[in-house]
Amino acid sequence: MATETDKKKSLRVALIASQRTLDEYAAFLEHLVVGLADESIPLALVCPPSTDVDTVISGTASVIRYPVFELPFTEHLNRKILIERLAQFEPTALHCLCESKAAITMYLAGEFNMPYVLSVNSLRQQWRHLSISPVWCAGIIVPTKSVAESVAKAYPRFTDRINQINIGTFAEDDIKCFSRSSRLASIIVAPEGGTLDNADDFENLFNAIRHLMIDRYEFMVVVVGEGRAEGQLRKLSAALGLSQVVTIVPRLKPWPASLRRASGDIFIQPQPGFAFNPLLLEAMSVGTAVAACKGGVDDLIIEGQTAVVFDPDDQLSIKSTLQGLLDGREFARKIAKGAQQYLRKNHTVSKMISAMLQNYGDAAQWSGCSDKEKTHSRVTS
């Protein structure tokens, strides 16, 4: 019988990533790649052709670009090239890092007669239909209990293959929240995915900020993101007299590293998120006080312990919540410290890497059906 050490030595993992994964989950991917490299696990990263992956993999993984040709009617050729390059790497397991790559990963698993694991980081309304092979999918990795429940409800036949692995991070020793009493209070507002698609999502927040200004609170607000509603937000800010206080800036890449360098005192998630928010995780890790709303994927938001909670549809709720943090700076620092302690207990990189290795090892030994079924079966659920 193969030991855990034997399983680890034989592992060769191919990670299939989308542009969204590389943008949104850059810190997670970096931790994963470095952690697996430290365990001497050979890695290949399949990613879009125009992606800059130098800051993520640092030469520790083979990079396979897909698709090679971004032209009509070249899908068959692109898949052929991908299969040839993956064959040269000789993977023993595939890991699909994003729901949008589920179909191509399932195809590759069938071509290589090889099991794969699938990461699902958002609720069903974000992906609606998801390609999952009952033959080749050895495990579904989710970052939170809420996402696990969403997947189990949508695909009850795969319930026993769902594994929650908390995304790991490094919580800093210092608390950035109000660390310098002489500095003007700073508030970072980061919507899910950094997209500014709906100005209505910010109307109550901006009005709450306006009332705080009227009450003579002094602070600066940085809204991080870009999108079709950016112009409307600038007009709304000007109409409410917030132009001197509110600044809208695009996200810098890599964003997690930028957040660590220029973290604010308060981090606001203005609306419920329907995908795991890695920016919220990073904000907590650097010791920023988090103000957020419940709903969606809100597992990190524990009222009074890791965050303060407001009703996004109630201006008074938002105002009083922010007012409590601005007036009670020690309370704000206590919330920031509580979040860091929670991450040290539940979201360590070492635990994440160990759990991933266990999943890869189990996947490599996957025997979900007989060889005859594997040869003839390609099923999409």
C-alpha positions in Angstrom: 0.0 0.0 0.0 1.3 3.4 -1.0 2.2 5.7 1.9 1.5 9.4 2.1 5.2 10.1 1.3 5.0 7.9 -1.7 1.9 9.7 -2.9 3.6 13.1 -2.5 6.7 12.0 -4.4 4.7 10.8 -7.4 2.5 14.0 -7.7 2.8 16.2 -10.7 0.0 18.8 -10.6 -1.3 21.0 -13.5 -3.2 24.1 -12.4 -5.7 25.5 -14.9 -6.3 29.2 -14.2 -8.5 31.9 -15.7 -7.6 35.6 -16.0 -10.0 36.2 -13.1 -8.1 33.7 -10.9 -4.8 35.5 -11.7 -6.3 38.9 -11.0 -8.6 38.2 -8.0 -6.7 35.4 -6.4 -3.1 36.3 -7.1 -2.1 36.1 -3.4 -3.7 32.7 -3.0 -2.1 31.4 -6.2 1.3 32.7 -5.1 1.0 31.0 -1.7 -0.2 27.8 -3.4 2.6 27.7 -6.0 5.4 28.5 -3.4 4.0 26.1 -0.9 3.9 23.2 -3.4 7.3 24.1 -4.6 8.6 23.9 -1.1 7.2 20.3 -1.0 9.0 19.6 -4.3 5.8 19.1 -6.2 6.4 19.7 -10.0 3.8 22.2 -11.2 2.5 23.4 -14.6 0.3 26.5 -14.8 -2.2 26.7 -17.7 -3.2 30.3 -18.2 -4.3 32.9 -20.8 -1.6 34.0 -23.3 -1.4 37.6 -22.3 -1.1 37.0 -18.6 2.0 38.3 -16.7 2.6 35.4 -14.2 6.2 36.4 -13.1 5.0 37.8 -9.8 3.0 34.7 -9.1 5.2 31.7 -10.0 8.7 33.2 -10.0 10.1 30.4 -12.2 8.9 27.6 -10.0 6.3 26.2 -12.4 6.1 25.4 -16.1 3.8 27.9 -17.9 1.5 26.6 -20.6 -0.4 29.3 -22.5 -3.9 28.5 -23.7 -5.3 29.4 -26.2 -2.2 29.9 -28.4 -4.3 31.3 -31.3 -7.2 33.7 -30.4 -8.8 33.4 -33.8 -12.1 32.0 -35.0 -12.2 28.2 -35.8 -8.9 27.5 -34.0 -10.4 25.8 -30.9 -9.5 22.3 -32.1 -5.9 23.3 -32.9 -5.6 25.1 -29.5 -6.8 22.0 -27.7 -4.4 19.8 -29.6 -1.4 22.1 -28.7 -2.5 22.2 -25.1 -2.8 18.4 -24.9 0.7 18.0 -26.4 2.3 20.4 -24.0 0.6 18.9 -21.0 1.6 15.4 -22.1 5.3 16.6 -22.1 4.7 17.7 -18.4 3.2 14.3 -17.6 0.7 15.4 -14.8 -0.8 13.0 -12.4 -3.6 15.3 -11.3 -5.4 18.4 -12.6 -6.7 21.3 -10.5 -9.2 23.6 -12.1 -9.0 26.9 -10.2 -12.0 28.6 -11.6 -15.6 27.7 -12.5 -15.1 29.2 -16.0 -12.5 26.6 -16.8 -14.5 23.6 -15.6 -15.5 22.5 -19.2 -11.9 22.5 -20.6 -10.6 20.7 -17.5 -13.2 18.0 -17.8 -12.2 17.6 -21.4 -8.5 17.3 -20.5 -9.3 14.8 -17.8 -11.1 12.6 -20.3 -8.3 12.9 -22.8 -5.6 11.9 -20.3 -7.8 9.4 -18.4 -6.9 11.4 -15.4 -8.8 12.6 -12.3 -9.1 16.3 -11.4 -10.3 18.5 -8.6 -12.4 21.6 -9.2 -12.4 24.8 -7.1 -15.7 26.6 -6.8 -15.4 30.0 -5.1 -18.8 31.5 -5.6 -22.5 30.9 -5.1 -24.6 29.2 -7.8 -26.1 32.5 -9.1 -22.6 33.4 -10.3 -22.0 30.3 -12.3 -25.5 28.9 -12.8 -24.6 25.8 -14.9 -21.3 24.1 -14.0 -19.6 21.3 -15.9 -18.7 18.4 -13.6 -17.7 14.9 -14.6 -19.0 12.2 -12.3 -16.3 10.0 -13.7 -13.2 12.2 -13.4 -14.0 14.8 -10.8 -12.4 13.4 -7.7 -13.2 16.4 -5.5 -14.8 19.8 -5.3 -12.8 22.3 -3.3 -14.7 25.2 -1.7 -13.4 28.1 0.5 -16.4 28.5 2.8 -19.3 26.7 4.3 -21.8 28.9 2.4 -20.3 27.9 -1.0 -20.3 24.3 0.1 -24.0 24.4 0.8 -24.7 26.1 -2.5 -22.8 23.4 -4.5 -24.4 20.6 -2.5 -27.9 22.0 -3.1 -27.2 22.4 -6.9 -25.5 19.0 -7.3 -26.5 16.7 -4.5 -24.9 13.7 -6.1 -21.5 15.3 -5.5 -22.0 16.1 -1.9 -19.5 13.5 -0.7 -16.8 15.0 -2.9 -17.1 18.5 -1.5 -14.1 19.5 0.6 -13.8 22.9 2.4 -10.2 24.2 2.3 -9.9 27.7 3.8 -7.8 30.0 1.7 -4.6 30.8 3.6 -2.8 34.0 4.2 -0.2 35.5 6.5 -1.6 37.7 9.3 0.8 40.5 10.1 2.0 41.1 13.7 1.1 44.8 13.6 -2.3 46.4 13.5 -2.5 49.0 10.7 -5.8 50.4 11.9 -5.3 53.8 13.5 -1.6 53.0 14.1 -0.7 56.7 14.0 -3.0 59.0 15.9 -1.8 62.1 13.9 -2.7 60.7 10.5 -6.0 61.5 8.8 -8.3 58.6 9.0 -8.4 56.6 5.8 -11.2 54.4 4.5 -10.8 51.9 1.6 -14.0 50.9 -0.3 -13.5 47.8 -2.5 -16.5 46.2 -4.2 -16.5 42.6 -5.2 -14.1 42.0 -8.0 -13.2 45.6 -8.1 -16.0 46.3 -10.6 -18.0 49.5 -10.5 -21.0 48.4 -12.4 -23.9 49.9 -10.4 -23.8 53.4 -9.0 -26.9 52.6 -6.9 -24.8 50.3 -4.8 -22.9 53.3 -3.5 -25.7 55.9 -3.0 -26.4 55.1 0.6 -22.8 54.8 1.4 -22.0 58.2 -0.2 -24.9 59.8 1.6 -23.7 58.4 4.9 -20.2 59.8 4.2 -21.8 63.2 3.5 -23.6 63.2 6.8 -20.4 62.3 8.6 -18.8 65.3 6.9 -21.6 67.6 8.0 -20.9 66.3 11.6 -17.3 67.5 11.1 -15.6 64.2 10.9 -12.3 64.3 9.0 -11.2 61.4 6.9 -10.4 60.4 3.3 -12.1 57.7 1.3 -10.6 55.7 -1.6 -12.9 53.7 -3.8 -10.9 51.1 -5.6 -12.3 49.8 -8.9 -13.4 50.6 -12.4 -16.3 49.9 -14.6 -19.3 51.3 -16.5 -20.7 53.1 -13.4 -17.4 55.0 -12.7 -18.6 58.2 -14.4 -22.0 58.1 -12.6 -20.1 57.6 -9.3 -18.0 60.7 -9.9 -21.1 62.7 -10.7 -22.8 61.4 -7.5 -19.7 62.3 -5.5 -19.6 65.8 -7.0 -23.4 66.3 -6.5 -23.1 65.4 -2.8 -20.0 67.7 -2.3 -17.6 64.8 -1.7 -15.1 65.5 -4.4 -12.5 66.7 -1.9 -12.9 63.6 0.3 -13.7 60.7 -2.1 -11.2 59.5 -4.6 -11.9 56.8 -7.2 -8.8 54.9 -8.4 -8.3 51.7 -10.5 -6.9 48.7 -8.9 -3.2 48.3 -9.1 -1.7 44.9 -9.9 -0.9 42.8 -8.0 -3.8 44.3 -5.9 -3.2 42.2 -2.7 0.4 43.5 -2.5 -0.8 47.0 -3.1 -3.3 46.6 -0.3 -0.6 45.5 2.1 1.5 48.5 1.3 -1.2 51.1 1.4 -3.9 49.7 3.7 -6.3 52.1 5.3 -7.7 52.3 8.8 -11.1 51.0 7.7 -12.0 48.6 4.9 -15.6 48.6 3.6 -17.2 45.9 1.6 -20.3 48.0 0.4 -22.5 45.2 -0.8 -22.9 41.4 -0.1 -20.5 39.4 -2.1 -21.5 36.3 -4.1 -18.0 35.0 -4.4 -15.3 34.6 -1.8 -13.6 38.0 -1.4 -9.8 37.6 -1.2 -9.5 41.4 -0.7 -11.5 41.1 2.5 -9.1 38.3 3.6 -6.1 40.5 2.9 -7.6 43.6 4.6 -8.1 41.5 7.7 -4.6 40.1 7.5 -2.9 43.5 7.6 -5.0 44.7 10.6 -7.6 46.9 9.1 -10.9 47.3 10.8 -13.6 45.8 8.5 -17.1 47.2 8.0 -19.3 45.0 5.9 -22.8 43.6 5.4 -24.1 40.1 5.8 -25.4 38.0 2.9 -23.9 36.0 0.1 -20.4 34.6 0.9 -20.1 36.2 4.3 -18.3 33.5 6.3 -15.4 35.8 7.2 -17.8 38.4 8.6 -18.4 37.6 12.2 -20.1 40.5 13.9 -18.2 42.0 16.8 -15.3 39.6 16.3 -13.8 40.1 12.8 -16.0 42.9 11.5 -18.7 45.4 12.3 -21.9 45.0 10.3 -24.3 47.4 8.7 -27.4 47.3 6.5 -26.4 48.5 3.0 -29.9 49.7 2.3 -30.0 52.0 5.4 -28.0 55.2 5.4 -28.3 55.6 9.2 -27.0 52.1 9.7 -23.9 52.8 7.6 -23.3 56.2 9.2 -23.6 54.9 12.8 -21.3 51.9 12.0 -18.6 54.1 10.6 -19.1 56.7 13.3 -18.6 54.0 15.9 -15.2 53.1 14.3 -14.1 56.7 14.0 -15.1 57.6 17.5 -13.9 54.4 19.1 -10.5 53.9 17.7 -9.5 51.3 20.4 -12.7 49.4 19.5 -11.7 49.6 15.9 -8.3 48.2 16.7 -9.9 45.5 18.8 -12.0 44.4 15.8 -8.9 44.4 13.6 -6.9 42.4 16.1 -9.8 39.9 16.4 -9.8 39.4 12.7 -6.1 38.7 12.6 -6.5 36.2 15.5 -9.3 34.4 13.6 -7.1 34.2 10.5 -4.1 32.8 12.4 -6.4 30.1 13.7 -8.4 29.3 10.6 -6.6 30.6 7.5 -3.0 29.6 7.7 -1.0 28.9 4.5 0.5 25.8 6.0 -2.9 24.2 6.7 -4.1 25.2 3.2 -1.0 23.5 1.5 -1.4 20.4 3.6 -5.1 20.1 2.7 -4.3 20.7 -1.0 -1.7 18.0 -0.9 -4.1 15.6 0.7 -6.7 16.3 -2.1 -4.1 16.0 -4.9 -2.9 12.7 -3.4 -6.5 11.4 -3.1 -7.3 12.6 -6.6 -4.3 10.8 -8.1 -5.5 7.6 -6.5 -9.1 8.2 -7.6 -11.1 5.2 -8.6 -14.5 6.6 -9.3 -15.4 4.0 -11.8 -14.0 1.0 -13.6 -11.4 1.3 -16.4 -14.1 0.2 -18.9 -16.4 3.1 -17.8 -13.5 5.5 -17.9 -12.7 4.5 -21.5 -16.3 5.0 -22.7 -17.8 7.7 -20.4 -17.8 11.5 -20.9 -20.6 12.8 -18.7 -21.5 16.4 -17.9 -23.8 17.1 -15.0 
